[in-house]
Amino acid sequence: MIARNEDSGSDASNPQRFVVINPADQPRDYHAVQSTVHFPLPANPLRYTSTPDADTQFGIWGESGINSANVAMTATETSTTNTRILGIDPLVENGIGEEDFLTITLPYIHSARDGVQRLGQLIEQYGTYESNGVAFSDQDEVWYFESIGGHHWAAIRIPDDAYVIAPNRFNIDHYDFTSDNTLFAADLPDLITQNNLNPDADDINLRHIFGSATIKDAHYNNPRTWFGQRYLNPSQHREPADQDLPFIMRAERKITIEDVKWLLSSHYQDTPYDPYGNGPASERTKFRPIGINRNQETHILQIRPNVPASVAGIHWLAFGPNTFNSLVPFYTTVTDTPACYRDTSTTFDLQKIYWLSRTTAILGDTNYALFSELADAFEQTIMATCRHRQRTNDQQLATTADVPAFLEQQNQQMADFYFEQANLLLGKMTALSATKMKLRFNLAD
């Protein structure tokens, strides 16, 4: 599993879509919008899912997807770096970036390692104008990739029994350039040595070499890692602002889809830092929460073992702020997606899941204590029903003649169910809100 919240850069909404890019629809020449870079793309692209912006004037911003070879990619987690590396390898104004990464990488790879190597080659060739973290997965491996300066990069395979929580900072720490489980720009070791970049005497810690450790990290980034590790490793006792929280961790129990969604929706529950909690006001606003008003879409990309390849790839997806939404497990061996997820408008429309989810979240935020039980019941209903349907669908697959058509039908049924339940949730929230309005005067008339 690889997963991420896609957050907008401001409080404004940035409507998202869920689409399938079939080979005939993939561009053969790529032209970026955020920069002037353009170049030809390889022939014979694979089919893939994508969650692009509804407004295309700023580019594609594909963000997440699974291709027909059952390789997943999430791109990107905007990250930080330091002036030491930027002075040696400056960012490239007309390079590639988050807008481009998924579209120019995912359709052309057949493994997670392929993804690392292709994206690394593209960054070396064209440069990048920002620092980013990217994850790739297939049925056997998960890799985490970070760009370094304008033309460099490093990636590490995440062990099968481990997890990573990566906020908006440079994250990879301890690194072994001689390991089969690392990939990197060929000149990266020499760049470190020749420029005396390593501040440590007896370790290679890429976060220390290339990353930041600022006050912003202490309040914006590190607490999110701390809270996730606190949940998955409750025996560990660290501080939210710790600049050296470990990158790779082994959880004290196996991790479920529900665990990942809960963490991606979380806001420091049962700590003084919960914005919805009862702690001192200064504590409740001290750290940036994980679930936030700027969540635009949340995905968990799962490549399942022990099932036929046609149903191995599951693109779990939720739109809008995470406090009042739920994931839906969409099959990826399809040529189209449900219209209420696919055809998101740039203007408000309650017939589209993106806008419906934003509405329930905004209303719910006005009185979290009042509405949270409704949200919990809604999510449990969606997840339980979709899991049951997924189990039934897997069992029916052996007798299905047209697998893509069958899976598209199942995706549509799950989307229809979500739409129905989200409307019921909004109705219940509206009815409950009416009893709490200040504009009221009770009189027995």
Order of alpha helices (4+ residues) and beta strands (2+ residues): beta-beta-beta-beta-beta-beta-beta-alpha-alpha-alpha-beta-beta-beta-beta-beta-alpha-alpha-alpha-beta-alpha-alpha-beta-beta-beta-alpha-alpha-alpha-alpha
